[in-house]
Amino acid sequence: MPLLYDFNIDTVDELAARLSENTKRRRLEKGLSRKALSMMSGVPAPTIAKFEQQHSISLHGFLALAKALGYTDALKSLLNEPIFSTMEELDTINRNKNRKRGRNEFHQ
């Protein structure tokens, strides 16, 4: 299924790399070793190393690391507000605010 929003050239792999680099930077700024962050987050140190080097981690693991580093509010605000590029799209968003299910067809 095509992406609804792709206004930049970042690939999913590039986004994963950026998140892992930012996480490592925040860890180092706080003076934390992988072992210390592991103890704070419950994420095994080898998993942290793999994330920092190969940019791969489960969503649960990433959330645990971000929470341990103090980014709970930033996580809660992610995807909190709708993004739209046209008034027609905003109208569609407003019409669908209370929907409980999606449709099978794809609309661009």
CYANA upper distance limits for C-alpha pairs under 8 A (distance plus 0.5 A):
  4 LEU  CA    108 GLN  CA      7.58
 10 ASP  CA     14 GLU  CA      6.32
 10 ASP  CA     15 LEU  CA      6.96
 11 THR  CA     15 LEU  CA      6.78
 12 VAL  CA     16 ALA  CA      6.67
 13 ASP  CA     17 ALA  CA      6.65
 13 ASP  CA     55 HIS  CA      8.39
 14 GLU  CA     18 ARG  CA      6.67
 15 LEU  CA     19 LEU  CA      6.71
 16 ALA  CA     20 SER  CA      6.69
 16 ALA  CA     55 HIS  CA      6.13
 16 ALA  CA     56 SER  CA      7.84
 17 ALA  CA     21 GLU  CA      6.55
 17 ALA  CA     54 GLN  CA      8.38
 17 ALA  CA     55 HIS  CA      5.76
 18 ARG  CA     22 ASN  CA      6.54
 19 LEU  CA     23 THR  CA      6.56
 19 LEU  CA     55 HIS  CA      8.38
 20 SER  CA     24 LYS  CA      6.64
 20 SER  CA     51 PHE  CA      6.60
 20 SER  CA     52 GLU  CA      5.76
 20 SER  CA     55 HIS  CA      6.11
 21 GLU  CA     25 ARG  CA      6.59
 21 GLU  CA     52 GLU  CA      7.04
 22 ASN  CA     26 ARG  CA      6.64
 23 THR  CA     27 ARG  CA      6.67
 23 THR  CA     52 GLU  CA      8.38
 23 THR  CA     65 LEU  CA      8.32
 23 THR  CA     66 ALA  CA      7.82
 24 LYS  CA     28 LEU  CA      6.66
 24 LYS  CA     52 GLU  CA      6.88
 25 ARG  CA     29 GLU  CA      6.55
 26 ARG  CA     30 LYS  CA      6.82
 26 ARG  CA     69 LEU  CA      7.70
 27 ARG  CA     31 GLY  CA      6.95
 27 ARG  CA     32 LEU  CA      5.91
 27 ARG  CA     33 SER  CA      7.86
 27 ARG  CA     34 ARG  CA      8.48
 27 ARG  CA     37 LEU  CA      7.92
 27 ARG  CA     69 LEU  CA      7.59
 28 LEU  CA     32 LEU  CA      6.18
 28 LEU  CA     33 SER  CA      7.82
 32 LEU  CA     36 ALA  CA      6.23
 32 LEU  CA     37 LEU  CA      6.67
 33 SER  CA     37 LEU  CA      6.78
 34 ARG  CA     38 SER  CA      6.43
 34 ARG  CA     45 ALA  CA      5.94
 34 ARG  CA     48 ILE  CA      7.07
 34 ARG  CA     49 ALA  CA      7.77
 35 LYS  CA     39 MET  CA      6.79
 35 LYS  CA     44 PRO  CA      8.37
 35 LYS  CA     45 ALA  CA      5.90
 36 ALA  CA     40 MET  CA      6.83
 37 LEU  CA     41 SER  CA      6.44
 37 LEU  CA     43 VAL  CA      8.32
 37 LEU  CA     45 ALA  CA      8.17
 37 LEU  CA     65 LEU  CA      7.90
 37 LEU  CA     68 ALA  CA      7.80
 38 SER  CA     42 GLY  CA      5.85
 38 SER  CA     43 VAL  CA      5.46
 38 SER  CA     44 PRO  CA      5.86
 38 SER  CA     45 ALA  CA      5.77
 38 SER  CA     48 ILE  CA      7.98
 39 MET  CA     43 VAL  CA      7.92
 39 MET  CA     44 PRO  CA      8.48
 40 MET  CA     68 ALA  CA      6.44
 41 SER  CA     64 ALA  CA      5.83
 41 SER  CA     65 LEU  CA      6.05
 41 SER  CA     67 LYS  CA      8.01
 41 SER  CA     68 ALA  CA      5.80
 42 GLY  CA     64 ALA  CA      7.75
 43 VAL  CA     47 THR  CA      7.12
 43 VAL  CA     48 ILE  CA      7.42
 43 VAL  CA     61 GLY  CA      6.57
 43 VAL  CA     64 ALA  CA      7.55
 43 VAL  CA     65 LEU  CA      7.68
 44 PRO  CA     48 ILE  CA      7.04
 45 ALA  CA     49 ALA  CA      6.73
 46 PRO  CA     50 LYS  CA      6.63
 47 THR  CA     51 PHE  CA      6.64
 47 THR  CA     57 ILE  CA      7.59
 48 ILE  CA     52 GLU  CA      6.68
 48 ILE  CA     57 ILE  CA      8.49
 49 ALA  CA     53 GLN  CA      6.56
 50 LYS  CA     54 GLN  CA      5.85
 50 LYS  CA     55 HIS  CA      7.26
 50 LYS  CA     56 SER  CA      7.01
 50 LYS  CA     57 ILE  CA      8.08
 51 PHE  CA     55 HIS  CA      4.85
 51 PHE  CA     56 SER  CA      5.26
 51 PHE  CA     57 ILE  CA      6.06
 52 GLU  CA     56 SER  CA      8.45
 57 ILE  CA     61 GLY  CA      6.67
 57 ILE  CA     62 PHE  CA      6.84
 58 SER  CA     62 PHE  CA      6.73
 59 LEU  CA     63 LEU  CA      6.61
 60 HIS  CA     64 ALA  CA      6.68
 61 GLY  CA     65 LEU  CA      6.78
 62 PHE  CA     66 ALA  CA      6.65
 63 LEU  CA     67 LYS  CA      6.46
 63 LEU  CA     75 LEU  CA      8.32
 64 ALA  CA     68 ALA  CA      6.60
 65 LEU  CA     69 LEU  CA      6.72
 66 ALA  CA     70 GLY  CA      6.83
 66 ALA  CA     71 TYR  CA      5.70
 66 ALA  CA     72 THR  CA      7.29
 66 ALA  CA     75 LEU  CA      8.38
 67 LYS  CA     71 TYR  CA      5.71
 67 LYS  CA     72 THR  CA      5.51
 71 TYR  CA     75 LEU  CA      6.77
 72 THR  CA     76 LYS  CA      6.75
 73 ASP  CA     77 SER  CA      6.80
 74 ALA  CA     78 LEU  CA      6.94
 76 LYS  CA     80 ASN  CA      7.75
 77 SER  CA     81 GLU  CA      8.43
 82 PRO  CA     93 ILE  CA      8.09
 84 PHE  CA     89 GLU  CA      6.38
 84 PHE  CA     90 LEU  CA      6.38
 85 SER  CA     89 GLU  CA      7.25
 85 SER  CA     90 LEU  CA      8.25
 86 THR  CA     90 LEU  CA      6.91
 87 MET  CA     91 ASP  CA      6.66
 88 GLU  CA     92 THR  CA      6.80
 89 GLU  CA     93 ILE  CA      6.69
 90 LEU  CA     94 ASN  CA      6.65
 91 ASP  CA     95 ARG  CA      6.65
 92 THR  CA     96 ASN  CA      6.67
 93 ILE  CA     97 LYS  CA      6.60
